[in-house]
Amino acid sequence: MAIIIQKFGGSSVADTDKLFRVCSHITKEYDNGNDVVVVVSAQRKNNR
């Protein structure tokens, strides 16, 4: 087991679809038996 640190921000958390993709990355590491630390920085503006 390892401690995995993941940082996401900007365009990777810009909308709901991308947030679900981020969650998949986090879940994959957790399911592999790792402890996961997640850092989320500024979300990109969405002008839709």
C-alpha positions as CSV (number, residue, x, y, z in Angstrom):
1,M,0.0,0.0,0.0
2,A,1.2,3.5,-0.9
3,I,0.1,7.0,-0.2
4,I,-0.9,8.6,-3.6
5,I,-1.2,12.4,-3.8
6,Q,-3.2,13.6,-6.7
7,K,-3.8,17.3,-7.6
8,F,-6.5,18.5,-10.0
9,G,-7.4,21.9,-11.1
10,G,-8.2,24.2,-14.0
11,S,-9.7,22.5,-17.0
12,S,-9.7,19.1,-15.3
13,V,-12.5,20.2,-12.9
14,A,-14.2,22.7,-15.3
15,D,-17.5,20.8,-15.6
16,T,-19.5,17.8,-14.3
17,D,-18.2,15.4,-16.9
18,K,-14.6,16.2,-16.1
19,L,-15.3,16.0,-12.4
20,F,-16.6,12.4,-12.9
21,R,-13.4,11.6,-14.8
22,V,-11.3,12.9,-11.8
23,C,-13.4,10.8,-9.5
24,S,-12.6,7.7,-11.6
25,H,-8.8,8.4,-11.3
26,I,-9.2,8.8,-7.5
27,T,-11.4,5.6,-7.2
28,K,-9.0,3.6,-9.3
29,E,-6.1,4.3,-6.9
30,Y,-8.2,3.6,-3.8
31,D,-9.5,0.3,-5.3
32,N,-5.8,-0.7,-5.9
33,G,-5.3,-0.5,-2.1
34,N,-3.6,2.8,-1.9
35,D,-4.3,5.7,0.5
36,V,-5.3,8.7,-1.6
37,V,-4.8,12.4,-0.8
38,V,-6.6,14.7,-3.2
39,V,-5.9,18.4,-3.7
40,V,-8.3,20.4,-5.8
41,S,-7.2,23.9,-6.9
42,A,-9.1,26.6,-8.7
43,Q,-11.8,25.6,-11.0
44,R,-11.7,27.0,-14.5
45,K,-14.5,29.5,-15.3
46,N,-17.2,28.1,-17.4
47,N,-19.0,30.8,-19.4
48,R,-21.8,28.7,-20.8
